[in-house]
């Protein structure tokens, strides 16, 4: 078993026990959070015709939902830090359910933007971030595996929701389907109830202002300084000092590039198939194939990432996964017919699953479990920009060229750029970390040598003092005899 990343939570995570129930709850919550916006694309073509809107306009529904889910990260982080994961997830489930029910009565596309996009997106934010955070509280040695299993909820739910949504649409229309899905998503409240807070010993030496300063690792050392004024007040809620963390900034820039092309290929997979004259159920089946491969790719990636060869350099593994995604998208337009789309769905499912399994594990590897809640909140608020703009820009390319291949080429190039950037910068970051570690070891040796020298000098002084005392005692006894 590889050595886990150094962490200081003030207790030893159980790495099992009730933690597996927590993983199951996170599996459900994360499954709805990521699969729900993708599965709604089944209704896009019909909603587009119903409201007489363009490809880019209908793409805003999922785009706003995903972007709001990411933008709500800091709010979710603050609530999790204050109240814990359980109540936040339960409230999130209620919000998404109510959003879908009210959207079923929508009369304009703006109504769907508000209900599904904004309200539903915030509900998903309250489902996603707490589910990721609590895994780091229960697991350390087995954390990559636990994260991989929890993240597998997304493809499992997508493989179920994609054909289910098509079935619901055929029998109840998109309005009736939204109403039923609103009831289904209330199961997130059940998932939240499983997220029991872990009982930890109270620290007598740590107060709330030190909440983000508990992890001292080669990646975080030297980043924590005393704050004053406004920054200190902000740090009580979310650790903004992470913006001075080199590894976090590299991760953030790479992800911003990646997310411009991350979700659009999934959003437009079924519409692309329908555009080529493929029937609705076969188009929906592509999402099921994609989800089935993704389902096994995530826990498999977690197992590989937990090996002693990969975990010490897990950032390289993540960089490879992002680059592999880009290559898949570049190849998609070159594959002919429905069989070509099936091959693309298989390779894309593997690539997508690898990125999703590593996305938050690599962030936790950089900043530690204690600062992860703040880190994921800050990361998602920055990433919401490309998440929001990516699918509409891709839809605009389809509107302009009336062909999906340019959209796939553009998405592939953006992900290739992100993957290459991460490869290069992580190489330098690992080298810098090694130099910093050696420098700290040298300083430690110098301090140890100085202490040893001081101890030797003190011991020498003590011996001389003892010698003088004995000589004085001998002199005194001689005078008494005289």
Phi, psi and omega in degrees: 000132181289156178288130179288161176297143181296136178212161179221086179270352185087003178200169178262116179302141185291337181054039179159209180061228179296344178303328179289328173293323176296319177299321178295317176298319177294324176304314179292312184296313178293324178302312178293321185299315184269325185281330186299309179299325180289317184293335179291345179296342176301328183270355190298314184298319181288319177294323178299316179289324182297317182263359179055059182237172184271174177299316183292326180291319180288332179295338180296337181299303178292324183296314179295321180297313179293318182294320178293324176300319179284320181294332179282001182303310179300320178298316179297320179298315180299316180293321179294317179298331184268318188245348183093173187284322188303303183295329181292317179295319180298316177296320178299317177299319177297319182296315181295318179299313179296322180298316181291322178296314180291328179294333181294344178259011185294144180245348178222163178293331177296326177299318178292322177303316184288310186286300182290314186288302188278301183294313179297323179296318177295322177298320178292326176298321179287344174274318190287300190298316178297327180293324178287321184293317187291335177297321178293341177280330184263341187228145172227295180297316182264017186299315178302320178294315179298318177296319179297318179294318180294318180290341177294347177300327181297306179292326178298314181290326179293321179294334178273315186289327183300304177290328178298316179297322177295319177297314180297321180296318181296330185259332186233356184076173184289330179292311178297325179296317179299321180296315180293318180296329176299321177289323181296319186287349173297347176296344175298331178295322177295318178299319180297326181294339179283344187275069181292132178298138179281136181278121182236149176292137180289140178267130180275345185254003184236131176247182187294335179286347180257012187300326181267010187242019186274335183268112176245099181235170175304335182275336186248349183298141178084358184267339187265121177228158180290135180251159178217162176070223185297319182299323180294321179294319179295320182295342175295334183255319182209139189277089181284351176295349177297338178289355172257004181272117187300312181298320179296319180293321177297314178302317184293313181296316178299320180290325178299315177297316184297317188289346174295333180238016188276311188266332185303317179300328177285317182300323186258008181296308179294313176301325178298315179297317179295325179296331178273007177089013179277140183293165189299315183291323177293323177295317178294329180294333176300319177295325179292320177297312177306314183290324180296315178294317178302323182301319180272336182292324185292304177295327176297319177295322177298320178295316180295318182295337182272001180283160183289346178274328187262319190300321179297335179235045187295338179295327176295321179298318177295318179300319178297318181298318179295316179297319179298321175302313181301319179295322178300315181293324179294330182275338187307309182295344182272352181267125188274146169065189182292324178297323177296321178293326177295316177298317178299317181299324180292308182291323178293321178299319178295314181295315181296318179296322178297314180297314183294323180293330184261347189305311183264336176296320179292325177293318178293327176296326182283314190252346182089158184294326185293324181263002187295319181303315178292320183297316182290327176294316179292322180294316184291328179292327176285320184286345182296335178299301177295329177296321179289316188274335185304300181298317178297321177296319177296318176297325178295322176298322177294319179296322184285312187263351183054036181206139184277345188295327180291327176295316180291323176297316181296316179296320179296319180295320180295320180287325174298318178299316179295318181294318179294319177301314181295319177304308185295310185289326177291327175300311179292323181296317178297320178295317178297319180296320178297318178296317179296322179295316178297321179297319178294323178294320178296316178300320179296320177294320179295318178295319179297319179295319179297319179294319180296319178297316179297321179294320179295318178297318180295320178295320178297316178298320180296319179296318179296321179295318178297319179299317179296320180296317180296318178298321180294319179296318178298318179298318179297318180293326178295318179297321180294322180293324178288000000 
